[in-house]
Amino acid sequence: MLTSKQRAYLRSLANSIDTIVMVGKGGMSDQIITQAADALKARELIKGKVLESCELSVREAAELIAEGTRSEVVQVIGTKFVLYKRNDKEPKIELPKSKKK
């Protein structure tokens, strides 16, 4: 589970990355889940877009992909979403530490 500070950090990193996952009128498919999983393994942080022709909402599509890839939804804004999944073998992103009380 991400803290709000970690989420904010990931959102700032997501500003500069390109959209690589597109969900269109075909809706959700295994191919989209596989594409997202491969991208998450390579990059840890990905941005996706849901086209207007899709019958799913942006939040629904993001959560379906996150569930299928075991990742976390960082942000949903407009037609775009950001997902994060830490690569345990080769981590690329160092998250800010969460403060323990």
Biopython code that builds the backbone (N, CA, C, O; Angstrom):
import numpy as np
from Bio.PDB.StructureBuilder import StructureBuilder

atoms = [
    (1, "MET", "N", (0.839, -1.179, 0.000)),
    (1, "MET", "CA", (0.000, 0.000, 0.000)),
    (1, "MET", "C", (0.889, 1.249, 0.000)),
    (1, "MET", "O", (1.808, 1.373, 0.809)),
    (2, "LEU", "N", (0.601, 2.153, -0.905)),
    (2, "LEU", "CA", (1.392, 3.370, -1.028)),
    (2, "LEU", "C", (0.897, 4.444, -0.070)),
    (2, "LEU", "O", (-0.303, 4.571, 0.175)),
    (3, "THR", "N", (1.839, 5.216, 0.467)),
    (3, "THR", "CA", (1.460, 6.364, 1.289)),
    (3, "THR", "C", (1.170, 7.543, 0.364)),
    (3, "THR", "O", (1.485, 7.494, -0.825)),
    (4, "SER", "N", (0.574, 8.594, 0.906)),
    (4, "SER", "CA", (0.257, 9.755, 0.071)),
    (4, "SER", "C", (1.537, 10.432, -0.437)),
    (4, "SER", "O", (1.560, 10.972, -1.543)),
    (5, "LYS", "N", (2.587, 10.400, 0.365)),
    (5, "LYS", "CA", (3.867, 10.980, -0.062)),
    (5, "LYS", "C", (4.456, 10.184, -1.230)),
    (5, "LYS", "O", (4.963, 10.765, -2.189)),
    (6, "GLN", "N", (4.385, 8.862, -1.144)),
    (6, "GLN", "CA", (4.887, 8.016, -2.230)),
    (6, "GLN", "C", (4.051, 8.202, -3.491)),
    (6, "GLN", "O", (4.589, 8.246, -4.598)),
    (7, "ARG", "N", (2.729, 8.311, -3.323)),
    (7, "ARG", "CA", (1.841, 8.552, -4.460)),
    (7, "ARG", "C", (2.183, 9.863, -5.161)),
    (7, "ARG", "O", (2.243, 9.929, -6.388)),
    (8, "ALA", "N", (2.404, 10.904, -4.360)),
    (8, "ALA", "CA", (2.758, 12.215, -4.918)),
    (8, "ALA", "C", (4.076, 12.143, -5.682)),
    (8, "ALA", "O", (4.214, 12.749, -6.745)),
    (9, "TYR", "N", (5.043, 11.403, -5.142)),
    (9, "TYR", "CA", (6.328, 11.232, -5.811)),
    (9, "TYR", "C", (6.159, 10.506, -7.153)),
    (9, "TYR", "O", (6.738, 10.910, -8.162)),
    (10, "LEU", "N", (5.359, 9.433, -7.153)),
    (10, "LEU", "CA", (5.123, 8.677, -8.387)),
    (10, "LEU", "C", (4.366, 9.518, -9.414)),
    (10, "LEU", "O", (4.643, 9.429, -10.610)),
    (11, "ARG", "N", (3.409, 10.337, -8.955)),
    (11, "ARG", "CA", (2.672, 11.220, -9.875)),
    (11, "ARG", "C", (3.631, 12.200, -10.544)),
    (11, "ARG", "O", (3.504, 12.486, -11.734)),
    (12, "SER", "N", (4.586, 12.710, -9.778)),
    (12, "SER", "CA", (5.548, 13.653, -10.358)),
    (12, "SER", "C", (6.427, 12.966, -11.405)),
    (12, "SER", "O", (6.766, 13.569, -12.423)),
    (13, "LEU", "N", (6.795, 11.707, -11.156)),
    (13, "LEU", "CA", (7.581, 10.954, -12.144)),
    (13, "LEU", "C", (6.757, 10.650, -13.397)),
    (13, "LEU", "O", (7.292, 10.621, -14.505)),
    (14, "ALA", "N", (5.465, 10.427, -13.216)),
    (14, "ALA", "CA", (4.591, 10.051, -14.331)),
    (14, "ALA", "C", (4.365, 11.201, -15.304)),
    (14, "ALA", "O", (3.997, 10.964, -16.455)),
    (15, "ASN", "N", (4.579, 12.444, -14.867)),
    (15, "ASN", "CA", (4.362, 13.587, -15.756)),
    (15, "ASN", "C", (5.195, 13.500, -17.026)),
    (15, "ASN", "O", (4.743, 13.901, -18.099)),
    (16, "SER", "N", (6.396, 12.984, -16.906)),
    (16, "SER", "CA", (7.322, 12.995, -18.039)),
    (16, "SER", "C", (7.310, 11.720, -18.884)),
    (16, "SER", "O", (8.025, 11.646, -19.883)),
    (17, "ILE", "N", (6.514, 10.714, -18.504)),
    (17, "ILE", "CA", (6.524, 9.470, -19.289)),
    (17, "ILE", "C", (5.395, 9.461, -20.315)),
    (17, "ILE", "O", (4.382, 10.142, -20.156)),
    (18, "ASP", "N", (5.590, 8.686, -21.352)),
    (18, "ASP", "CA", (4.600, 8.579, -22.424)),
    (18, "ASP", "C", (3.535, 7.547, -22.086)),
    (18, "ASP", "O", (3.768, 6.621, -21.309)),
    (19, "THR", "N", (2.356, 7.724, -22.687)),
    (19, "THR", "CA", (1.263, 6.775, -22.538)),
    (19, "THR", "C", (1.586, 5.543, -23.377)),
    (19, "THR", "O", (1.851, 5.661, -24.573)),
    (20, "ILE", "N", (1.567, 4.349, -22.753)),
    (20, "ILE", "CA", (1.924, 3.155, -23.512)),
    (20, "ILE", "C", (0.818, 2.109, -23.562)),
    (20, "ILE", "O", (0.883, 1.184, -24.371)),
    (21, "VAL", "N", (-0.196, 2.242, -22.708)),
    (21, "VAL", "CA", (-1.301, 1.281, -22.709)),
    (21, "VAL", "C", (-2.568, 2.012, -23.133)),
    (21, "VAL", "O", (-2.933, 3.027, -22.540)),
    (22, "MET", "N", (-3.235, 1.497, -24.158)),
    (22, "MET", "CA", (-4.478, 2.104, -24.646)),
    (22, "MET", "C", (-5.616, 1.094, -24.536)),
    (22, "MET", "O", (-5.490, -0.045, -24.985)),
    (23, "VAL", "N", (-6.726, 1.518, -23.938)),
    (23, "VAL", "CA", (-7.916, 0.679, -23.850)),
    (23, "VAL", "C", (-8.963, 1.333, -24.748)),
    (23, "VAL", "O", (-9.358, 2.477, -24.524)),
    (24, "GLY", "N", (-9.409, 0.592, -25.774)),
    (24, "GLY", "CA", (-10.332, 1.153, -26.746)),
    (24, "GLY", "C", (-11.685, 0.486, -26.744)),
    (24, "GLY", "O", (-12.139, -0.043, -25.729)),
    (25, "LYS", "N", (-12.330, 0.521, -27.917)),
    (25, "LYS", "CA", (-13.698, 0.004, -27.997)),
    (25, "LYS", "C", (-13.783, -1.498, -27.797)),
    (25, "LYS", "O", (-14.867, -2.020, -27.533)),
    (26, "GLY", "N", (-12.671, -2.206, -27.914)),
    (26, "GLY", "CA", (-12.651, -3.640, -27.652)),
    (26, "GLY", "C", (-12.756, -3.960, -26.175)),
    (26, "GLY", "O", (-12.971, -5.111, -25.795)),
    (27, "GLY", "N", (-12.604, -2.934, -25.335)),
    (27, "GLY", "CA", (-12.677, -3.140, -23.893)),
    (27, "GLY", "C", (-11.426, -3.816, -23.364)),
    (27, "GLY", "O", (-10.360, -3.751, -23.975)),
    (28, "MET", "N", (-11.571, -4.460, -22.231)),
    (28, "MET", "CA", (-10.437, -5.107, -21.580)),
    (28, "MET", "C", (-10.200, -6.481, -22.200)),
    (28, "MET", "O", (-11.144, -7.228, -22.461)),
    (29, "SER", "N", (-8.930, -6.804, -22.432)),
    (29, "SER", "CA", (-8.590, -8.114, -22.983)),
    (29, "SER", "C", (-7.324, -8.630, -22.293)),
    (29, "SER", "O", (-6.607, -7.881, -21.631)),
    (30, "ASP", "N", (-7.075, -9.914, -22.466)),
    (30, "ASP", "CA", (-5.865, -10.509, -21.899)),
    (30, "ASP", "C", (-4.617, -9.871, -22.501)),
    (30, "ASP", "O", (-3.586, -9.757, -21.839)),
    (31, "GLN", "N", (-4.720, -9.460, -23.757)),
    (31, "GLN", "CA", (-3.583, -8.845, -24.435)),
    (31, "GLN", "C", (-3.192, -7.521, -23.752)),
    (31, "GLN", "O", (-2.005, -7.227, -23.609)),
    (32, "ILE", "N", (-4.173, -6.737, -23.338)),
    (32, "ILE", "CA", (-3.896, -5.460, -22.660)),
    (32, "ILE", "C", (-3.249, -5.728, -21.300)),
    (32, "ILE", "O", (-2.297, -5.049, -20.915)),
    (33, "ILE", "N", (-3.772, -6.720, -20.578)),
    (33, "ILE", "CA", (-3.209, -7.075, -19.273)),
    (33, "ILE", "C", (-1.753, -7.533, -19.436)),
    (33, "ILE", "O", (-0.883, -7.133, -18.662)),
    (34, "THR", "N", (-1.497, -8.368, -20.439)),
    (34, "THR", "CA", (-0.138, -8.865, -20.692)),
    (34, "THR", "C", (0.801, -7.729, -21.064)),
    (34, "THR", "O", (1.932, -7.664, -20.581)),
    (35, "GLN", "N", (0.329, -6.831, -21.925)),
    (35, "GLN", "CA", (1.139, -5.680, -22.333)),
    (35, "GLN", "C", (1.479, -4.816, -21.115)),
    (35, "GLN", "O", (2.622, -4.386, -20.959)),
    (36, "ALA", "N", (0.499, -4.566, -20.264)),
    (36, "ALA", "CA", (0.723, -3.757, -19.068)),
    (36, "ALA", "C", (1.690, -4.454, -18.111)),
    (36, "ALA", "O", (2.569, -3.810, -17.538)),
    (37, "ALA", "N", (1.531, -5.766, -17.935)),
    (37, "ALA", "CA", (2.403, -6.526, -17.033)),
    (37, "ALA", "C", (3.856, -6.478, -17.511)),
    (37, "ALA", "O", (4.771, -6.296, -16.708)),
    (38, "ASP", "N", (4.063, -6.642, -18.815)),
    (38, "ASP", "CA", (5.419, -6.585, -19.373)),
    (38, "ASP", "C", (6.034, -5.203, -19.183)),
    (38, "ASP", "O", (7.205, -5.075, -18.824)),
    (39, "ALA", "N", (5.232, -4.176, -19.429)),
    (39, "ALA", "CA", (5.720, -2.797, -19.281)),
    (39, "ALA", "C", (6.040, -2.484, -17.818)),
    (39, "ALA", "O", (7.036, -1.823, -17.526)),
    (40, "LEU", "N", (5.196, -2.956, -16.903)),
    (40, "LEU", "CA", (5.445, -2.731, -15.476)),
    (40, "LEU", "C", (6.719, -3.429, -15.019)),
    (40, "LEU", "O", (7.463, -2.895, -14.197)),
    (41, "LYS", "N", (6.968, -4.615, -15.547)),
    (41, "LYS", "CA", (8.180, -5.345, -15.174)),
    (41, "LYS", "C", (9.421, -4.585, -15.636)),
    (41, "LYS", "O", (10.428, -4.538, -14.929)),
    (42, "ALA", "N", (9.343, -3.994, -16.820)),
    (42, "ALA", "CA", (10.482, -3.270, -17.370)),
    (42, "ALA", "C", (10.650, -1.875, -16.766)),
    (42, "ALA", "O", (11.774, -1.420, -16.554)),
    (43, "ARG", "N", (9.515, -1.189, -16.486)),
    (43, "ARG", "CA", (9.591, 0.220, -16.086)),
    (43, "ARG", "C", (9.133, 0.532, -14.671)),
    (43, "ARG", "O", (9.530, 1.553, -14.108)),
    (44, "GLU", "N", (8.325, -0.308, -14.099)),
    (44, "GLU", "CA", (7.709, -0.127, -12.775)),
    (44, "GLU", "C", (6.578, 0.894, -12.749)),
    (44, "GLU", "O", (5.651, 0.755, -11.951)),
    (45, "LEU", "N", (6.630, 1.906, -13.593)),
    (45, "LEU", "CA", (5.605, 2.953, -13.614)),
    (45, "LEU", "C", (5.140, 3.148, -15.050)),
    (45, "LEU", "O", (5.944, 3.433, -15.937)),
    (46, "ILE", "N", (3.832, 2.992, -15.277)),
    (46, "ILE", "CA", (3.313, 3.164, -16.641)),
    (46, "ILE", "C", (2.097, 4.077, -16.630)),
    (46, "ILE", "O", (1.406, 4.231, -15.623)),
    (47, "LYS", "N", (1.864, 4.679, -17.803)),
    (47, "LYS", "CA", (0.701, 5.539, -17.983)),
    (47, "LYS", "C", (-0.175, 4.917, -19.064)),
    (47, "LYS", "O", (0.317, 4.443, -20.088)),
    (48, "GLY", "N", (-1.470, 4.929, -18.819)),
    (48, "GLY", "CA", (-2.416, 4.382, -19.781)),
    (48, "GLY", "C", (-3.516, 5.368, -20.096)),
    (48, "GLY", "O", (-3.694, 6.364, -19.395)),
    (49, "LYS", "N", (-4.252, 5.084, -21.154)),
    (49, "LYS", "CA", (-5.342, 5.957, -21.578)),
    (49, "LYS", "C", (-6.535, 5.103, -21.973)),
    (49, "LYS", "O", (-6.389, 4.043, -22.582)),
    (50, "VAL", "N", (-7.724, 5.589, -21.612)),
    (50, "VAL", "CA", (-8.956, 4.929, -22.005)),
    (50, "VAL", "C", (-9.621, 5.823, -23.055)),
    (50, "VAL", "O", (-9.929, 6.985, -22.790)),
    (51, "LEU", "N", (-9.833, 5.269, -24.240)),
    (51, "LEU", "CA", (-10.433, 6.046, -25.325)),
    (51, "LEU", "C", (-11.930, 6.225, -25.089)),
    (51, "LEU", "O", (-12.547, 5.441, -24.368)),
    (52, "GLU", "N", (-12.507, 7.251, -25.694)),
    (52, "GLU", "CA", (-13.930, 7.543, -25.512)),
    (52, "GLU", "C", (-14.829, 6.416, -26.004)),
    (52, "GLU", "O", (-15.952, 6.266, -25.523)),
    (53, "SER", "N", (-14.350, 5.624, -26.956)),
    (53, "SER", "CA", (-15.151, 4.536, -27.517)),
    (53, "SER", "C", (-15.271, 3.333, -26.582)),
    (53, "SER", "O", (-16.033, 2.408, -26.862)),
    (54, "CYS", "N", (-14.526, 3.338, -25.475)),
    (54, "CYS", "CA", (-14.555, 2.224, -24.522)),
    (54, "CYS", "C", (-15.766, 2.339, -23.615)),
    (54, "CYS", "O", (-16.119, 3.427, -23.162)),
    (55, "GLU", "N", (-16.408, 1.186, -23.354)),
    (55, "GLU", "CA", (-17.587, 1.201, -22.483)),
    (55, "GLU", "C", (-17.228, 1.248, -20.998)),
    (55, "GLU", "O", (-18.101, 1.501, -20.168)),
    (56, "LEU", "N", (-15.975, 1.014, -20.649)),
    (56, "LEU", "CA", (-15.521, 1.086, -19.257)),
    (56, "LEU", "C", (-15.149, 2.518, -18.893)),
    (56, "LEU", "O", (-14.709, 3.293, -19.742)),
    (57, "SER", "N", (-15.332, 2.861, -17.614)),
    (57, "SER", "CA", (-14.837, 4.155, -17.149)),
    (57, "SER", "C", (-13.326, 4.047, -16.969)),
    (57, "SER", "O", (-12.773, 2.948, -16.940)),
    (58, "VAL", "N", (-12.675, 5.179, -16.851)),
    (58, "VAL", "CA", (-11.222, 5.179, -16.675)),
    (58, "VAL", "C", (-10.850, 4.465, -15.373)),
    (58, "VAL", "O", (-9.903, 3.679, -15.345)),
    (59, "ARG", "N", (-11.589, 4.735, -14.302)),
    (59, "ARG", "CA", (-11.328, 4.104, -13.001)),
    (59, "ARG", "C", (-11.502, 2.583, -13.089)),
    (59, "ARG", "O", (-10.676, 1.831, -12.572)),
    (60, "GLU", "N", (-12.586, 2.131, -13.751)),
    (60, "GLU", "CA", (-12.833, 0.686, -13.890)),
    (60, "GLU", "C", (-11.710, 0.008, -14.661)),
    (60, "GLU", "O", (-11.227, -1.051, -14.261)),
    (61, "ALA", "N", (-11.293, 0.622, -15.772)),
    (61, "ALA", "CA", (-10.224, 0.046, -16.591)),
    (61, "ALA", "C", (-8.920, -0.011, -15.808)),
    (61, "ALA", "O", (-8.220, -1.023, -15.849)),
    (62, "ALA", "N", (-8.584, 1.057, -15.097)),
    (62, "ALA", "CA", (-7.346, 1.105, -14.318)),
    (62, "ALA", "C", (-7.351, 0.027, -13.237)),
    (62, "ALA", "O", (-6.345, -0.650, -13.023)),
    (63, "GLU", "N", (-8.484, -0.129, -12.560)),
    (63, "GLU", "CA", (-8.547, -1.125, -11.487)),
    (63, "GLU", "C", (-8.527, -2.555, -12.021)),
    (63, "GLU", "O", (-7.976, -3.445, -11.373)),
    (64, "LEU", "N", (-9.121, -2.788, -13.191)),
    (64, "LEU", "CA", (-9.059, -4.124, -13.803)),
    (64, "LEU", "C", (-7.630, -4.484, -14.190)),
    (64, "LEU", "O", (-7.180, -5.608, -13.966)),
    (65, "ILE", "N", (-6.920, -3.520, -14.772)),
    (65, "ILE", "CA", (-5.529, -3.770, -15.163)),
    (65, "ILE", "C", (-4.672, -3.964, -13.912)),
    (65, "ILE", "O", (-3.826, -4.858, -13.870)),
    (66, "ALA", "N", (-4.888, -3.131, -12.897)),
    (66, "ALA", "CA", (-4.117, -3.249, -11.651)),
    (66, "ALA", "C", (-4.347, -4.607, -11.002)),
    (66, "ALA", "O", (-3.408, -5.224, -10.500)),
    (67, "GLU", "N", (-5.589, -5.074, -11.010)),
    (67, "GLU", "CA", (-5.909, -6.386, -10.443)),
    (67, "GLU", "C", (-5.234, -7.497, -11.240)),
    (67, "GLU", "O", (-4.679, -8.432, -10.663)),
    (68, "GLY", "N", (-5.281, -7.393, -12.569)),
    (68, "GLY", "CA", (-4.694, -8.419, -13.425)),
    (68, "GLY", "C", (-3.179, -8.465, -13.372)),
    (68, "GLY", "O", (-2.581, -9.514, -13.613)),
    (69, "THR", "N", (-2.547, -7.329, -13.058)),
    (69, "THR", "CA", (-1.083, -7.259, -13.018)),
    (69, "THR", "C", (-0.534, -7.216, -11.593)),
    (69, "THR", "O", (0.680, -7.179, -11.389)),
    (70, "ARG", "N", (-1.434, -7.221, -10.610)),
    (70, "ARG", "CA", (-1.061, -7.097, -9.192)),
    (70, "ARG", "C", (-0.255, -5.827, -8.935)),
    (70, "ARG", "O", (0.746, -5.842, -8.218)),
    (71, "SER", "N", (-0.711, -4.734, -9.533)),
    (71, "SER", "CA", (-0.060, -3.440, -9.351)),
    (71, "SER", "C", (-1.001, -2.510, -8.587)),
    (71, "SER", "O", (-2.091, -2.912, -8.180)),
    (72, "GLU", "N", (-0.568, -1.267, -8.399)),
    (72, "GLU", "CA", (-1.382, -0.297, -7.676)),
    (72, "GLU", "C", (-1.725, 0.877, -8.575)),
    (72, "GLU", "O", (-0.894, 1.338, -9.358)),
    (73, "VAL", "N", (-2.965, 1.359, -8.456)),
    (73, "VAL", "CA", (-3.385, 2.554, -9.177)),
    (73, "VAL", "C", (-2.829, 3.750, -8.411)),
    (73, "VAL", "O", (-3.148, 3.957, -7.240)),
    (74, "VAL", "N", (-1.990, 4.537, -9.093)),
    (74, "VAL", "CA", (-1.402, 5.713, -8.474)),
    (74, "VAL", "C", (-2.319, 6.913, -8.664)),
    (74, "VAL", "O", (-2.538, 7.695, -7.740)),
    (75, "GLN", "N", (-2.859, 7.048, -9.889)),
    (75, "GLN", "CA", (-3.655, 8.226, -10.213)),
    (75, "GLN", "C", (-4.597, 7.918, -11.357)),
    (75, "GLN", "O", (-4.260, 7.165, -12.271)),
    (76, "VAL", "N", (-5.780, 8.507, -11.301)),
    (76, "VAL", "CA", (-6.720, 8.504, -12.414)),
    (76, "VAL", "C", (-7.138, 9.954, -12.610)),
    (76, "VAL", "O", (-7.701, 10.574, -11.708)),
    (77, "ILE", "N", (-6.861, 10.486, -13.785)),
    (77, "ILE", "CA", (-7.218, 11.877, -14.052)),
    (77, "ILE", "C", (-7.616, 12.009, -15.511)),
    (77, "ILE", "O", (-6.860, 11.639, -16.409)),
    (78, "GLY", "N", (-8.814, 12.542, -15.741)),
    (78, "GLY", "CA", (-9.316, 12.673, -17.102)),
    (78, "GLY", "C", (-9.482, 11.304, -17.737)),
    (78, "GLY", "O", (-10.183, 10.448, -17.198)),
    (79, "THR", "N", (-8.844, 11.093, -18.876)),
    (79, "THR", "CA", (-8.910, 9.802, -19.563)),
    (79, "THR", "C", (-7.658, 8.962, -19.320)),
    (79, "THR", "O", (-7.509, 7.889, -19.906)),
    (80, "LYS", "N", (-6.760, 9.441, -18.462)),
    (80, "LYS", "CA", (-5.486, 8.742, -18.238)),
    (80, "LYS", "C", (-5.396, 8.180, -16.828)),
    (80, "LYS", "O", (-6.059, 8.645, -15.901)),
    (81, "PHE", "N", (-4.550, 7.162, -16.703)),
    (81, "PHE", "CA", (-4.299, 6.549, -15.398)),
    (81, "PHE", "C", (-2.832, 6.175, -15.303)),
    (81, "PHE", "O", (-2.152, 6.009, -16.316)),
    (82, "VAL", "N", (-2.353, 6.045, -14.069)),
    (82, "VAL", "CA", (-0.959, 5.692, -13.811)),
    (82, "VAL", "C", (-0.946, 4.488, -12.881)),
    (82, "VAL", "O", (-1.648, 4.464, -11.870)),
    (83, "LEU", "N", (-0.132, 3.477, -13.235)),
    (83, "LEU", "CA", (0.004, 2.266, -12.422)),
    (83, "LEU", "C", (1.455, 2.086, -11.990)),
    (83, "LEU", "O", (2.383, 2.475, -12.700)),
    (84, "TYR", "N", (1.635, 1.486, -10.807)),
    (84, "TYR", "CA", (2.971, 1.224, -10.281)),
    (84, "TYR", "C", (3.046, -0.199, -9.739)),
    (84, "TYR", "O", (2.133, -0.678, -9.066)),
    (85, "LYS", "N", (4.152, -0.858, -10.049)),
    (85, "LYS", "CA", (4.440, -2.163, -9.458)),
    (85, "LYS", "C", (5.948, -2.273, -9.298)),
    (85, "LYS", "O", (6.698, -2.160, -10.267)),
    (86, "ARG", "N", (6.381, -2.494, -8.066)),
    (86, "ARG", "CA", (7.809, -2.599, -7.782)),
    (86, "ARG", "C", (8.364, -3.890, -8.364)),
    (86, "ARG", "O", (7.769, -4.958, -8.223)),
    (87, "ASN", "N", (9.514, -3.776, -9.019)),
    (87, "ASN", "CA", (10.236, -4.939, -9.526)),
    (87, "ASN", "C", (11.223, -5.357, -8.436)),
    (87, "ASN", "O", (12.227, -4.682, -8.208)),
    (88, "ASP", "N", (10.931, -6.471, -7.766)),
    (88, "ASP", "CA", (11.757, -6.895, -6.630)),
    (88, "ASP", "C", (13.172, -7.286, -7.029)),
    (88, "ASP", "O", (14.102, -7.122, -6.239)),
    (89, "LYS", "N", (13.353, -7.803, -8.245)),
    (89, "LYS", "CA", (14.683, -8.246, -8.672)),
    (89, "LYS", "C", (15.563, -7.076, -9.084)),
    (89, "LYS", "O", (16.736, -7.025, -8.715)),
    (90, "GLU", "N", (15.005, -6.123, -9.853)),
    (90, "GLU", "CA", (15.772, -4.975, -10.335)),
    (90, "GLU", "C", (14.972, -3.691, -10.131)),
    (90, "GLU", "O", (14.433, -3.157, -11.101)),
    (91, "PRO", "N", (14.876, -3.179, -8.908)),
    (91, "PRO", "CA", (14.093, -1.960, -8.691)),
    (91, "PRO", "C", (14.711, -0.759, -9.403)),
    (91, "PRO", "O", (15.924, -0.556, -9.354)),
    (92, "LYS", "N", (13.881, 0.024, -10.056)),
    (92, "LYS", "CA", (14.339, 1.196, -10.799)),
    (92, "LYS", "C", (13.973, 2.491, -10.080)),
    (92, "LYS", "O", (14.663, 3.501, -10.219)),
    (93, "ILE", "N", (12.883, 2.456, -9.308)),
    (93, "ILE", "CA", (12.385, 3.644, -8.634)),
    (93, "ILE", "C", (12.559, 3.452, -7.124)),
    (93, "ILE", "O", (12.132, 2.448, -6.554)),
    (94, "GLU", "N", (13.193, 4.435, -6.500)),
    (94, "GLU", "CA", (13.363, 4.420, -5.044)),
    (94, "GLU", "C", (12.284, 5.315, -4.444)),
    (94, "GLU", "O", (12.319, 6.534, -4.609)),
    (95, "LEU", "N", (11.332, 4.711, -3.751)),
    (95, "LEU", "CA", (10.240, 5.462, -3.136)),
    (95, "LEU", "C", (10.692, 6.139, -1.847)),
    (95, "LEU", "O", (11.550, 5.614, -1.138)),
    (96, "PRO", "N", (10.115, 7.312, -1.540)),
    (96, "PRO", "CA", (10.408, 7.928, -0.236)),
    (96, "PRO", "C", (9.961, 6.994, 0.888)),
    (96, "PRO", "O", (8.939, 6.319, 0.766)),
    (97, "LYS", "N", (10.697, 6.957, 1.944)),
    (97, "LYS", "CA", (10.361, 6.098, 3.082)),
    (97, "LYS", "C", (9.122, 6.626, 3.799)),
    (97, "LYS", "O", (8.928, 7.836, 3.913)),
    (98, "SER", "N", (8.295, 5.714, 4.277)),
    (98, "SER", "CA", (7.128, 6.128, 5.053)),
    (98, "SER", "C", (7.545, 6.244, 6.507)),
    (98, "SER", "O", (8.308, 5.428, 7.023)),
    (99, "LYS", "N", (7.021, 7.288, 7.162)),
    (99, "LYS", "CA", (7.380, 7.526, 8.572)),
    (99, "LYS", "C", (6.524, 6.639, 9.469)),
    (99, "LYS", "O", (5.304, 6.576, 9.321)),
    (100, "LYS", "N", (7.181, 5.959, 10.396)),
    (100, "LYS", "CA", (6.475, 5.119, 11.369)),
    (100, "LYS", "C", (6.311, 5.918, 12.649)),
    (100, "LYS", "O", (7.213, 6.647, 13.060)),
    (101, "LYS", "N", (5.151, 5.774, 13.275)),
    (101, "LYS", "CA", (4.897, 6.497, 14.522)),
    (101, "LYS", "C", (5.374, 5.686, 15.707)),
    (101, "LYS", "O", (5.247, 6.127, 16.849)),
]
sb = StructureBuilder()
sb.init_structure("model")
sb.init_model(0)
sb.init_chain("A")
sb.init_seg("    ")
for serial, (resi, resn, name, xyz) in enumerate(atoms, 1):
    if name == "N":
        sb.init_residue(resn, " ", resi, " ")
    sb.init_atom(name, np.array(xyz, "f"), 0.0, 1.0, " ", f" {name:<3s}", serial, name[0])
structure = sb.get_structure()
